[in-house]
Amino acid sequence: MAINFPGIEGYSASMAEPMVFIKPASSVCGPGDPVINPFSGLPWWGEAELAVVIKDRLRDATATEVEAGVLGFTIGNDVTVENIDGRDHHLARSKCADTFCPLGPWIDTDYDAGDSLIEAVQNGEVIRRGRSSEQVWQWPRILEWLSGWMTLEPWDVVLTGNAPDTVGMRFVEHGDVYTAQVDGLGELTNQFFVKGQSRV
């Protein structure tokens, strides 16, 4: 989900729904894995997000079915690179590269996600911060709505939205260390590299 916090770029109170995009399984990597940008010369960034892991198939799910159909919660980093020629950055080229969806460090099956503090830390500095309670669409409503037009399968992961920045838009540079953290769910840390550039 995108544009799911007041104050995030692109948000308007008149929006009827958040923006939705899909990342493939091939974009997933884990804690400590290098994140590689194959598009040198284009700005890119990370996005710390609360992630919901699906346990049961959800299709036209009720609120009760949504509650029962969730395995647990983890942390996601929705890595994104600016699209070529300034086109919509939610196109597949910007969101779906290999390693562009770090997840982890674990799945908590008994986690209360109602008011979770979500922070993005780049090279030791908090650059984004928000609480799940501030999201325009809370995770149960997200899953109900999504399942009304997209079947959610076991082990699907739904990222619930990027928190507003606290220091202005901050791009990542080759070698930067980026940590996505959600209170009670630990930390997800990865180092970012541009393909073809040397690593020290």
Secondary structure, DSSP 8 states (H G I E B T S, - for coil): -BS-STTSTT--TT-SS-B-----GGGEE-TT--EEESSTTS-EE--EEEEEEE-S-BSS--HHHHHHTEEEEEEEE--EE--GGG--TTSHHHH-STT-EEEEEEEETT---TT-EEEEEETTEEEEEEEGGG-SS-HHHHHHHHHTTS-B-TT-EEE-----BSSS-----TT-EEEEEETTTEEEEEEEEETTS---
